[in-house]
Amino acid sequence: MKKMGFIDLDSKMSGNVYVFRDVRGKYEFENALEFAGDAVSSPPDVTGISEFVLSLPVAFLNFRLLKLPFSDKEKLMKVVPLELENLMMENPEDVVFDSVVLGGAGDQFDVLVAYVRKGTMHEILAKLGSLRIDPHIVTCLDLQTAVRKGAEGIASWLMSPEEFSRDERVEAARGELLRHTLNLRTGSFAYTKDTEKIIRKLRTTVVLFFVLTLLVNSYLILRIANARNEAAAIRRDMRNMYAHLFPGEKRITDELYQMKSHMKEIGEKGNALIGVYPLQFMLDLSRRTVPGVVVNEISLERDLSIIKGDASSMADVDKMKAKVSEFLANSSVSDIKQTSSGRLSFTITAKGRK
């Protein structure tokens, strides 16, 4: 059973590690470990915890409230640095940021931008790294309640943040595990460990495939070299074997060459399917249904997932995107159109899995 560790850091670099057990997609609180400012000398016992999420205190973050004509995440990541140039003292290249859409009307959206200096982020991650802790998400659980207030009430909240009780912070941490408010592990701080594992597995698979191909070819070459006197008989055997393996192929001119060509084709098709797990994808998606949303088409590739469907309202589309974002990375919504029946058709595109 997978365990998750949620590090609730305070402004003194102390705090708690809330330990949760992942039970069928739900997170059950197990216990809390103290995280002291001198954790290097007395680190918390995080044995058995497979993944970590880090929550920074509000005091470590800076905020800007923008009004933009779109809410798409990818567009925001490109446009926000340009907007920040005139709104902050620091160079936008010296900070790492994420944005949260608070709401909007028509073609105007209120966007809260939270950012932290790269030097601060590097210091925190380096300290955690010395404890063999590498959080895959860096968020701020205190913002979870604030963003619900919308653009009207968030400014006053940021000036005087509410204090949460221990139980309230545990529940907020559970909510962040289900759907993080923001993620500051972007750009040069992006979490790459999962990607590195996949790359290593792919390299091993490719090496094994080429070794297998080499063994087969070597076996054929040695057989031919050691049986020159029986070349004609071997030729007939090879032709019969090839005809049996590929009965639909009528024109056989060079059995060995054509066999290599088929093996290469099989290898290319195999490589295209490495990392695609349709049954697991369907299982993950079935656990995240949204009432009023119907999925009509699913297209899966190694690094790309496309979900097409229709929904009763734009709110349902946003809910579906949020559900999909729980297990797919870099998800975005496009091609939103109204159908003849009055529903909204949409397309959700995601690149890779979390």
C-alpha positions as CSV (number, residue, x, y, z in Angstrom):
1,M,0.0,0.0,0.0
2,K,1.6,3.3,-1.1
3,K,2.3,6.0,1.5
4,M,2.4,9.7,0.8
5,G,4.2,12.2,2.9
6,F,2.9,15.8,3.0
7,I,5.5,18.2,4.4
8,D,3.8,21.2,6.0
9,L,6.7,23.7,6.3
10,D,6.5,26.9,8.4
11,S,8.6,30.1,8.1
12,K,11.2,28.7,10.5
13,M,11.9,25.7,8.2
14,S,10.1,23.5,10.7
15,G,6.7,21.8,10.6
16,N,5.2,18.4,10.2
17,V,5.2,15.5,7.8
18,Y,1.6,14.2,7.5
19,V,1.7,10.6,6.5
20,F,-1.3,9.3,4.4
21,R,-2.1,5.8,3.1
22,D,-3.4,5.6,-0.5
23,V,-6.4,3.4,-0.2
24,R,-8.1,3.0,-3.6
25,G,-7.5,6.6,-4.7
26,K,-8.4,8.0,-1.2
27,Y,-5.9,9.2,1.3
28,E,-6.3,8.0,4.9
29,F,-4.4,10.0,7.5
30,E,-2.0,7.7,9.5
31,N,0.2,9.9,11.7
32,A,2.3,13.1,11.8
33,L,6.1,13.4,12.1
34,E,7.8,16.5,13.4
35,F,10.1,18.3,11.0
36,A,12.5,20.4,12.9
37,G,14.7,23.2,11.6
38,D,17.8,21.2,12.3
39,A,16.3,18.1,10.6
40,V,19.7,17.3,9.1
41,S,21.0,16.3,12.6
42,S,17.8,14.6,13.6
43,P,15.8,13.7,10.5
44,P,12.2,12.4,10.6
45,D,11.8,8.7,10.0
46,V,10.2,8.6,6.5
47,T,10.9,5.0,5.9
48,G,8.2,3.5,3.6
49,I,7.0,6.8,2.2
50,S,7.2,6.6,-1.6
51,E,6.2,10.1,-2.6
52,F,6.3,13.6,-1.0
53,V,4.4,16.8,-1.5
54,L,5.8,20.1,0.0
55,S,3.7,23.0,1.2
56,L,5.5,26.3,1.5
57,P,4.3,28.9,4.0
58,V,2.5,32.0,2.7
59,A,5.4,34.1,4.1
60,F,7.8,32.6,1.5
61,L,5.6,33.5,-1.4
62,N,4.8,36.7,-3.3
63,F,1.5,37.3,-5.1
64,R,0.2,39.4,-8.0
65,L,-3.4,39.6,-9.2
66,L,-3.9,39.8,-13.0
67,K,-6.9,40.2,-15.2
68,L,-6.4,38.3,-18.5
69,P,-8.6,37.4,-21.5
70,F,-8.1,33.7,-21.1
71,S,-7.7,30.9,-18.5
72,D,-5.9,28.2,-20.4
73,K,-2.9,26.9,-18.3
74,E,-0.4,26.7,-21.2
75,K,-1.2,30.3,-22.3
76,L,-0.9,31.5,-18.8
77,M,2.6,30.0,-18.4
78,K,3.7,31.9,-21.5
79,V,2.0,35.3,-20.8
80,V,2.5,35.7,-17.1
81,P,6.3,36.3,-17.2
82,L,5.6,39.2,-19.6
83,E,2.9,40.6,-17.3
84,L,5.2,40.3,-14.3
85,E,8.0,42.4,-15.8
86,N,6.1,45.6,-15.0
87,L,4.6,44.4,-11.6
88,M,7.6,43.2,-9.6
89,M,11.1,44.4,-8.6
90,E,12.7,41.0,-9.4
91,N,13.7,39.8,-12.8
92,P,11.0,37.2,-13.9
93,E,13.8,34.9,-14.8
94,D,14.9,34.8,-11.2
95,V,11.6,33.4,-9.9
96,V,9.5,30.3,-10.3
97,F,5.7,30.8,-10.4
98,D,2.4,29.2,-10.9
99,S,-1.1,30.7,-11.5
100,V,-4.6,30.0,-10.2
101,V,-7.7,31.2,-12.0
102,L,-10.0,32.6,-9.4
103,G,-13.0,33.2,-11.7
104,G,-14.1,35.3,-14.6
105,A,-17.0,36.7,-16.6
106,G,-17.1,36.9,-20.4
107,D,-13.6,37.2,-21.8
108,Q,-12.0,38.5,-18.6
109,F,-10.5,36.2,-15.9
110,D,-9.0,37.0,-12.5
111,V,-5.7,35.2,-12.2
112,L,-3.7,34.9,-9.0
113,V,0.1,34.5,-9.6
114,A,2.2,33.0,-6.8
115,Y,5.9,33.1,-7.1
116,V,9.1,32.5,-5.0
117,R,12.7,33.3,-5.7
118,K,14.7,30.5,-7.3
119,G,17.4,30.9,-4.7
120,T,14.9,30.2,-1.9
121,M,13.4,27.2,-3.8
122,H,16.9,25.8,-4.4
123,E,17.8,26.1,-0.7
124,I,14.7,24.3,0.4
125,L,14.9,21.5,-2.1
126,A,18.6,21.1,-1.3
127,K,17.9,20.7,2.4
128,L,15.2,18.2,1.7
129,G,17.5,16.4,-0.7
130,S,20.0,15.9,2.0
131,L,17.3,13.9,3.8
132,R,16.6,11.9,0.7
133,I,13.3,13.7,0.2
134,D,12.4,14.9,-3.3
135,P,8.8,16.3,-3.4
136,H,7.2,15.9,-6.8
137,I,4.8,18.9,-6.1
138,V,5.5,22.2,-4.3
139,T,2.2,23.9,-3.3
140,C,0.8,26.0,-0.5
141,L,-2.1,24.5,1.5
142,D,-3.0,27.8,3.1
143,L,-4.1,29.1,-0.4
144,Q,-6.7,26.3,-0.7
145,T,-9.2,28.3,1.3
146,A,-8.1,31.7,0.0
147,V,-8.8,30.9,-3.7
148,R,-12.4,30.0,-2.9
149,K,-12.9,33.6,-1.8
150,G,-12.3,34.8,-5.4
151,A,-10.7,38.0,-6.5
152,E,-12.9,40.1,-4.1
153,G,-11.8,38.6,-0.9
154,I,-8.3,37.2,-1.5
155,A,-6.4,40.5,-1.2
156,S,-7.6,41.0,2.3
157,W,-6.9,37.4,3.1
158,L,-3.3,37.6,1.9
159,M,-2.7,40.6,4.1
160,S,-4.0,38.8,7.1
161,P,-4.0,35.0,6.5
162,E,-6.2,32.8,8.7
163,E,-4.7,30.5,11.2
164,F,-5.7,26.8,10.8
165,S,-5.9,24.2,13.5
166,R,-3.9,21.0,13.3
167,D,-6.9,19.0,12.1
168,E,-7.8,21.6,9.6
169,R,-4.3,21.5,8.2
170,V,-4.4,17.7,7.9
171,E,-7.7,18.0,6.0
172,A,-6.2,20.7,3.8
173,A,-3.2,18.5,3.1
174,R,-5.5,15.6,2.1
175,G,-7.2,18.0,-0.3
176,E,-3.9,19.0,-1.8
177,L,-3.0,15.4,-2.4
178,L,-6.3,15.0,-4.3
179,R,-5.9,18.2,-6.3
180,H,-3.1,20.6,-5.6
181,T,-3.9,24.3,-5.6
182,L,-0.7,25.2,-7.4
183,N,2.7,23.6,-8.3
184,L,5.9,25.6,-8.1
185,R,8.0,22.6,-9.4
186,T,8.1,24.0,-12.9
187,G,10.9,25.1,-15.3
188,S,14.3,24.3,-14.0
189,F,12.8,22.8,-10.8
190,A,10.4,20.4,-12.7
191,Y,10.2,17.0,-11.1
192,T,12.0,14.5,-13.4
193,K,12.5,11.4,-11.4
194,D,9.5,9.6,-12.9
195,T,10.6,10.5,-16.4
196,E,14.1,9.2,-15.7
197,K,12.7,5.9,-14.6
198,I,10.7,5.5,-17.8
199,I,13.8,6.4,-19.9
200,R,15.9,3.8,-18.1
201,K,13.2,1.2,-18.6
202,L,12.9,2.1,-22.3
203,R,16.7,1.9,-22.7
204,T,16.8,-1.6,-21.1
205,T,13.9,-2.7,-23.4
206,V,15.6,-1.4,-26.5
207,V,19.0,-3.0,-25.6
208,L,17.3,-6.4,-24.9
209,F,15.5,-6.1,-28.3
210,F,18.7,-5.5,-30.2
211,V,20.5,-8.2,-28.3
212,L,17.7,-10.6,-29.2
213,T,17.9,-9.5,-32.9
214,L,21.7,-9.9,-32.8
215,L,21.4,-13.4,-31.4
216,V,18.8,-14.4,-34.0
217,N,20.9,-13.0,-36.9
218,S,24.1,-14.5,-35.5
219,Y,22.4,-17.9,-35.2
220,L,21.3,-17.7,-38.8
221,I,24.7,-16.6,-40.0
222,L,26.5,-19.4,-38.1
223,R,24.1,-22.0,-39.4
224,I,24.7,-20.9,-43.0
225,A,28.5,-20.7,-42.5
226,N,28.8,-24.2,-41.0
227,A,26.5,-25.8,-43.5
228,R,27.7,-24.6,-46.9
229,N,27.4,-28.0,-48.3
230,E,23.7,-28.1,-47.3
231,A,23.0,-24.6,-48.5
232,A,20.4,-25.6,-50.9
233,A,18.5,-27.7,-48.3
234,I,18.7,-24.9,-45.8
235,R,17.5,-22.5,-48.4
236,R,14.4,-24.6,-49.0
237,D,13.8,-24.9,-45.3
238,M,14.1,-21.2,-44.8
239,R,11.7,-20.6,-47.7
240,N,9.2,-23.1,-46.2
241,M,9.5,-21.5,-42.7
242,Y,9.1,-18.0,-44.1
243,A,6.0,-19.1,-46.1
244,H,4.6,-20.6,-43.0
245,L,5.1,-17.5,-40.9
246,F,3.8,-15.2,-43.6
247,P,1.4,-17.2,-45.7
248,G,-0.1,-14.1,-47.3
249,E,3.1,-13.0,-48.8
250,K,3.3,-14.6,-52.3
251,R,6.5,-13.0,-53.7
252,I,9.6,-14.3,-51.9
253,T,12.9,-13.2,-53.4
254,D,15.3,-13.1,-50.3
255,E,14.0,-14.8,-47.2
256,L,16.6,-13.4,-44.8
257,Y,16.2,-9.8,-46.0
258,Q,12.5,-10.0,-45.9
259,M,12.6,-11.5,-42.4
260,K,14.8,-8.7,-41.1
261,S,12.4,-6.2,-42.7
262,H,9.4,-7.8,-40.8
263,M,11.4,-7.8,-37.6
264,K,12.3,-4.2,-38.0
265,E,8.6,-3.4,-38.6
266,I,7.6,-5.4,-35.5
267,G,10.2,-3.6,-33.5
268,E,9.0,-0.2,-34.6
269,K,5.4,-1.0,-33.7
270,G,6.5,-2.4,-30.4
271,N,8.5,0.8,-29.5
272,A,5.4,2.9,-30.4
273,L,3.3,0.9,-27.8
274,I,5.9,0.9,-25.0
275,G,4.5,2.8,-22.0
276,V,0.9,2.6,-23.2
277,Y,-1.4,0.8,-20.7
278,P,-5.0,1.1,-22.0
279,L,-6.5,-1.0,-19.2
280,Q,-4.8,1.1,-16.5
281,F,-5.9,4.3,-18.2
282,M,-9.5,3.1,-18.4
283,L,-9.4,2.1,-14.7
284,D,-7.9,5.5,-13.7
285,L,-10.5,7.3,-15.8
286,S,-13.5,5.2,-14.5
287,R,-12.6,6.3,-11.0
288,R,-12.9,9.9,-12.0
289,T,-16.3,10.3,-13.6
290,V,-18.2,13.5,-13.6
291,P,-22.1,13.5,-13.6
292,G,-23.3,15.1,-16.9
293,V,-20.1,14.3,-18.8
294,V,-20.0,11.6,-21.5
295,V,-16.7,10.3,-22.9
296,N,-17.1,9.5,-26.6
297,E,-13.6,8.8,-27.8
298,I,-10.2,8.0,-26.3
299,S,-6.9,8.0,-28.2
300,L,-3.7,6.8,-26.5
301,E,-0.1,7.1,-27.6
302,R,3.1,6.7,-25.7
303,D,3.3,10.4,-24.7
304,L,-0.1,11.7,-25.6
305,S,-3.6,11.0,-24.4
306,I,-6.7,12.6,-26.0
307,I,-10.2,12.4,-24.5
308,K,-13.2,13.6,-26.5
309,G,-16.7,13.9,-25.0
310,D,-19.6,16.2,-24.3
311,A,-20.9,17.8,-21.1
312,S,-23.9,19.6,-19.8
313,S,-22.0,22.8,-18.9
314,M,-18.6,24.5,-18.9
315,A,-18.4,23.8,-15.2
316,D,-18.7,20.1,-15.9
317,V,-15.9,20.4,-18.5
318,D,-13.6,22.1,-15.9
319,K,-14.5,19.4,-13.4
320,M,-13.6,16.7,-15.9
321,K,-10.3,18.4,-16.7
322,A,-9.5,18.6,-13.0
323,K,-10.2,14.8,-12.6
324,V,-8.0,14.0,-15.6
325,S,-5.2,16.2,-14.2
326,E,-5.1,13.9,-11.2
327,F,-3.3,11.2,-13.2
328,L,-2.3,12.9,-16.4
329,A,0.2,15.7,-16.8
330,N,-0.1,18.9,-18.7
331,S,-3.8,18.5,-19.4
332,S,-5.6,21.2,-21.4
333,V,-9.1,21.7,-22.9
334,S,-9.7,22.7,-26.5
335,D,-12.3,22.4,-29.3
336,I,-15.2,23.5,-27.1
337,K,-18.3,23.7,-29.2
338,Q,-22.0,23.6,-28.7
339,T,-23.8,20.6,-30.2
340,S,-27.2,20.6,-31.8
341,S,-28.6,19.0,-28.6
342,G,-27.5,22.0,-26.6
343,R,-24.5,20.2,-24.9
344,L,-20.9,21.2,-25.1
345,S,-18.4,19.0,-26.9
346,F,-14.8,19.2,-25.8
347,T,-11.4,17.7,-26.2
348,I,-8.9,17.1,-23.3
349,T,-5.3,16.7,-24.3
350,A,-2.6,15.5,-21.9
351,K,1.1,14.8,-22.3
352,G,2.4,12.0,-20.2
353,R,1.3,10.6,-16.8
354,K,2.0,11.7,-13.3
